[in-house]
Amino acid sequence: MELALGVEPTDQYLAFEAAGAARKLVEEVMLVRPGENVLITVDTMGDRRVAELVAQAAYAARAVPTLVVYPTSPAPVMEPPPPVAGAAARAQVWIELAVAYLLHTAAHRAALAGGCRYICLTGMDVDMLVRCIGRVDYPKMLALGEALQRIVARADEVRVTSPAGTDLVAHNRGRRVRHAGKLADTPGEPIMLGGQISWCPVESTIEGMLVFDGALWPPTELGRLASPVELEVHQGVIVAVRGGAEAQVFKRWLDSFADPNMYRIAHYSLGFNPGVTRPTGRIVEDERVFGCIEMGIGTQGAQIGGLTWQAASHTDGVVLCPSIYLDGEPLEVDGRYVHPEVVEACRSLGVPGY
């Protein structure tokens, strides 16, 4: 994967900044306490330097870090080698950096059942660590997320449009909205990188066209998109895939599982990490491009608060510059938030243009 800034990484690149960001991740996001067992997992496609920095930060916090490196699986959401699953089941804190992530696997579910505090930072490299954690005012970003969470939770009808052709309508019907990028303060609750809220409208009400034009991953052949992938959605299920070569790659991938649940919309997510200004091909930051909306397809985890189902895999796609209307009132227009409460939170966070 390319480095977002096009700079050849070396051991000295952002050395001080990355060390500070790793400490912030461990102490201020994961809330690691002295004596806790902290598992850091990374596959052979992940950034080993980030893994080492996180392990060092955990040790400096007087926790007990264990770093596990293992071969990269052919695809995400595949069960890991048994020793990895065994370590996860015994960890109190699990920081995942693997590119082929383990979210939604049986190993992941077992770790959560044991009370593990987990974060998915799939594919995080040094540049991402610094931009998305180290240089972000986390408390103010959390405040923005809480404002978005409140506003979306109050709404019933959600309409999403975009310049690329998205026009999707759904109804929340009182469904809860999850602040997925919160702090790791609850045993057994998974969290994600800050800058995201997630929910799923009532699945059977999701109707219209969904067009990914920012990023889509997996399948591994995709990432940052060169051309739109158009999905026709009826009652929360993808009934047609249209577009060019990348759309056909995606269609073949979906079809390859022969699993009806792979065509189901699993969640909506709003991205608002100020460290992410454009897609890079690494999904953990792409789905947090400031002002984007991201949609998950496939497995729906219980934490979303929807119907919950298991599928053969899970994928995430990004819609850039969306307009989002809640009960007819605009939350954002062409990727720019216009709701007064959200605008004020953006100003406080120091987001350019607000």
C-alpha positions in Angstrom: 0.0 0.0 0.0 1.3 3.5 -0.8 2.1 5.9 1.9 -0.5 8.7 1.8 2.0 11.5 1.4 4.3 9.6 -1.0 7.3 9.7 1.4 9.5 6.7 1.6 9.2 5.5 5.2 12.3 5.0 7.3 12.9 4.3 10.9 13.4 8.1 11.4 10.3 9.2 9.6 8.0 10.9 12.1 9.9 9.1 14.9 9.1 11.5 17.8 5.5 12.1 16.6 4.8 8.4 16.2 6.0 7.6 19.7 3.8 10.3 21.1 0.8 9.1 19.1 1.3 5.5 20.3 1.4 6.6 23.9 -1.8 8.6 23.3 -3.5 5.5 21.8 -2.5 3.3 24.7 -3.2 5.7 27.6 -5.9 8.1 26.4 -7.9 6.0 23.9 -7.5 2.4 25.2 -7.3 3.6 28.8 -4.7 0.9 29.6 -4.0 0.5 33.3 -0.9 -0.8 35.1 -0.7 -4.6 35.2 -3.2 -5.2 32.3 -2.4 -7.8 29.7 -2.3 -5.9 26.3 -2.3 -7.9 23.1 -1.0 -6.2 19.9 -1.6 -8.3 16.7 -0.2 -7.5 13.3 0.1 -9.6 10.2 3.0 -9.6 7.7 1.3 -6.9 5.6 0.9 -4.6 8.6 3.3 -1.9 9.8 5.7 -3.6 12.2 7.0 -0.3 13.4 3.6 0.8 14.6 3.2 -2.5 16.4 6.6 -2.1 18.2 5.8 1.5 19.2 2.4 0.5 20.6 4.0 -2.4 22.6 6.7 0.0 24.0 4.0 2.5 25.0 2.0 -0.2 26.8 5.2 -1.3 28.6 5.9 2.3 29.6 2.3 2.5 31.0 3.3 -0.4 33.3 1.1 -2.8 31.5 2.2 -6.2 30.1 2.4 -6.1 26.3 2.4 -9.2 24.1 3.2 -8.6 20.4 2.0 -11.4 18.0 3.1 -11.4 14.4 1.5 -14.0 12.0 1.2 -14.6 8.2 -1.4 -12.5 6.3 -4.6 -14.3 5.6 -5.9 -14.4 2.0 -8.8 -12.1 3.1 -10.2 -10.3 6.1 -12.7 -12.0 8.5 -10.9 -15.3 8.3 -10.1 -17.2 11.5 -6.5 -16.6 12.7 -4.0 -19.3 13.7 -5.1 -20.9 17.0 -2.3 -19.3 19.0 -3.5 -15.9 18.0 -7.1 -16.7 19.0 -5.8 -18.1 22.3 -4.0 -14.9 23.1 -7.0 -12.8 22.2 -9.2 -14.9 24.5 -7.0 -14.1 27.4 -6.2 -10.4 26.7 -7.7 -7.5 28.7 -6.9 -5.1 25.9 -6.5 -6.0 22.2 -5.1 -3.6 19.7 -5.4 -5.0 16.2 -3.2 -3.7 13.4 -3.5 -6.6 10.9 -4.4 -5.7 7.3 -6.5 -8.9 7.0 -8.5 -7.9 10.1 -10.2 -10.3 12.5 -13.3 -8.3 13.3 -16.4 -10.4 13.1 -14.5 -13.7 13.5 -15.2 -16.3 16.1 -11.9 -15.4 17.7 -13.0 -11.8 17.9 -16.4 -12.7 19.5 -14.7 -15.0 22.0 -12.3 -12.2 23.1 -15.3 -9.8 23.6 -17.2 -12.4 25.5 -14.2 -12.6 27.9 -14.4 -8.8 28.5 -11.6 -7.7 26.3 -11.5 -4.1 25.2 -10.7 -4.2 21.5 -9.9 -1.7 18.8 -9.6 -2.4 15.1 -6.8 -0.3 13.5 -6.5 -2.5 10.4 -3.5 -1.5 8.2 -2.5 1.5 10.4 0.9 2.8 9.4 3.1 5.5 11.0 1.7 8.3 8.9 -1.9 7.3 9.8 -1.1 6.9 13.5 0.3 10.5 13.6 -2.4 12.1 11.5 -5.5 10.3 12.9 -4.5 10.0 16.5 -1.4 12.0 17.4 -2.4 15.3 15.9 -6.1 15.2 16.6 -7.7 16.9 19.6 -9.4 13.7 20.7 -11.8 15.2 23.3 -13.1 17.7 20.8 -13.5 15.1 18.1 -15.4 13.0 20.6 -17.6 16.0 21.3 -18.4 16.3 17.6 -19.2 12.6 17.5 -21.6 13.0 20.4 -23.4 15.9 18.7 -23.8 13.8 15.5 -25.0 10.8 17.5 -27.7 12.9 19.2 -28.9 14.5 16.0 -29.1 11.3 14.0 -30.8 9.4 16.8 -33.6 12.0 16.9 -34.4 11.5 13.3 -36.6 8.9 11.5 -36.2 9.4 7.8 -32.6 9.5 6.5 -32.0 10.5 2.9 -28.5 10.3 1.4 -27.6 11.8 -2.0 -24.3 12.4 -3.6 -22.9 13.9 -6.8 -21.9 10.4 -8.0 -25.5 9.3 -8.0 -26.4 8.0 -4.5 -30.0 8.5 -3.7 -30.9 6.3 -0.7 -33.9 6.6 1.7 -34.3 4.7 5.0 -36.1 5.0 8.3 -34.5 4.7 11.8 -37.7 3.9 13.7 -36.0 4.6 17.0 -32.8 2.6 16.3 -29.9 3.6 18.5 -26.8 5.3 17.1 -23.4 4.0 18.2 -20.4 6.2 18.8 -18.0 3.7 17.3 -15.0 5.9 17.8 -15.4 6.4 21.6 -12.9 5.6 24.3 -12.3 2.0 25.4 -14.0 2.4 28.7 -16.3 -0.7 28.7 -15.1 -4.4 29.0 -16.3 -6.5 26.1 -17.2 -3.5 23.9 -15.3 -3.2 20.6 -14.4 0.3 19.4 -13.0 1.8 16.2 -10.6 4.6 15.4 -12.0 7.9 16.5 -14.1 9.9 14.0 -17.0 7.7 13.3 -20.6 7.1 14.4 -22.5 4.0 13.2 -26.0 2.7 13.1 -28.4 0.8 10.8 -31.8 2.1 9.9 -34.5 -0.6 9.9 -33.1 -2.8 7.2 -36.3 -3.4 5.2 -36.7 0.3 4.7 -33.4 1.0 2.9 -34.3 1.7 -0.7 -32.6 3.4 -3.7 -29.2 3.7 -5.3 -25.9 3.5 -3.4 -22.8 4.7 -5.3 -19.4 4.2 -3.8 -16.9 6.7 -5.3 -14.2 7.0 -2.6 -13.0 3.6 -1.5 -14.3 0.0 -1.2 -12.4 -2.8 0.6 -12.3 -5.8 0.6 -12.0 -7.4 -2.0 -8.2 -7.1 -1.9 -8.1 -6.0 -5.5 -9.9 -2.8 -4.7 -9.2 0.1 -2.2 -9.3 3.6 -3.4 -11.7 3.7 -6.3 -10.9 5.0 -9.8 -14.5 4.6 -11.0 -17.9 4.5 -9.2 -19.5 1.2 -8.1 -23.3 1.5 -8.4 -25.5 -0.7 -6.2 -29.3 -0.9 -6.5 -30.8 -1.6 -3.0 -34.3 -2.9 -2.3 -35.4 -3.5 1.2 -31.8 -3.4 2.5 -30.5 -5.9 0.0 -28.3 -5.3 -3.0 -30.2 -6.5 -6.1 -27.9 -5.2 -8.8 -24.3 -4.1 -9.3 -23.4 -1.7 -12.1 -20.3 0.1 -13.3 -17.0 -0.5 -14.9 -14.1 -2.9 -14.2 -14.0 -2.2 -10.5 -17.7 -2.8 -10.1 -17.4 -6.1 -11.9 -14.5 -7.1 -9.5 -16.8 -6.3 -6.6 -19.7 -8.2 -8.1 -17.6 -11.3 -8.7 -16.4 -11.1 -5.1 -19.9 -10.9 -3.7 -21.1 -13.7 -5.9 -18.1 -16.0 -5.0 -19.5 -16.6 -1.4 -22.8 -17.9 -2.6 -24.2 -16.4 0.6 -27.4 -14.3 0.5 -26.3 -12.3 3.6 -23.3 -10.9 1.7 -25.8 -8.7 -0.2 -27.3 -7.1 2.9 -26.6 -3.5 4.0 -25.1 -3.9 7.5 -24.6 -0.3 8.7 -24.4 3.4 8.0 -21.4 5.3 9.3 -20.5 9.0 9.3 -16.8 9.9 9.0 -15.4 12.9 10.7 -11.7 12.5 11.6 -10.0 15.8 10.8 -6.8 13.9 10.0 -8.3 12.3 7.0 -9.0 14.6 4.0 -9.0 12.1 1.1 -9.1 8.3 0.5 -5.8 6.5 0.6 -6.8 2.9 0.0 -6.6 2.0 3.7 -10.1 1.4 4.8 -9.7 2.3 8.5 -9.0 5.9 7.5 -11.0 6.0 4.3 -14.2 5.4 6.2 -13.3 8.4 8.3 -12.7 11.0 5.5 -14.1 14.1 7.0 -17.7 14.5 5.9 -18.1 11.2 4.2 -20.7 8.5 4.7 -19.6 4.9 4.7 -21.8 1.8 4.4 -21.0 -1.7 5.5 -22.2 -4.8 3.6 -22.2 -8.4 4.9 -21.9 -9.4 8.5 -23.8 -7.2 10.9 -22.3 -7.3 14.5 -24.5 -7.2 17.5 -23.0 -3.8 18.6 -24.8 -2.1 15.7 -28.2 -2.7 17.3 -29.9 -4.0 14.2 -31.2 -7.5 13.3 -27.7 -9.0 13.6 -26.6 -11.7 11.2 -23.4 -13.6 10.2 -22.2 -13.6 6.6 -19.2 -15.1 4.9 -17.4 -11.7 5.1 -17.8 -8.0 5.5 -16.9 -5.0 3.3 -17.0 -1.2 3.6 -17.5 1.4 0.9 -17.2 5.2 1.0 -19.5 7.9 -0.5 -17.8 11.2 -0.9 -19.4 14.6 -0.6 -22.8 13.4 0.5 -25.8 15.4 1.3 -27.7 14.0 4.2 -31.3 15.0 5.1 -32.8 14.0 8.5 -36.6 14.3 8.4 -36.1 16.7 5.5 -33.6 18.9 7.3 -30.0 19.0 6.0 -27.3 17.7 8.3 -24.7 18.2 5.6 -24.7 19.4 2.0 -22.1 18.2 -0.5 -19.9 16.9 2.3 -20.0 20.1 4.4 -21.9 20.0 7.7 -24.6 22.7 7.9 -26.4 21.8 11.1 -25.7 24.7 13.6 -24.7 22.4 16.5 -22.4 20.4 14.3 -20.8 23.5 12.7 -20.0 24.8 16.1 -18.4 21.5 17.1 -16.3 21.6 13.8 -15.1 25.1 14.6 -14.1 24.1 18.1 -12.2 21.2 16.7 -10.4 23.6 14.3 -11.6 21.9 11.1 -10.5 24.1 8.1 -13.4 25.9 6.4 -15.7 26.1 9.5 
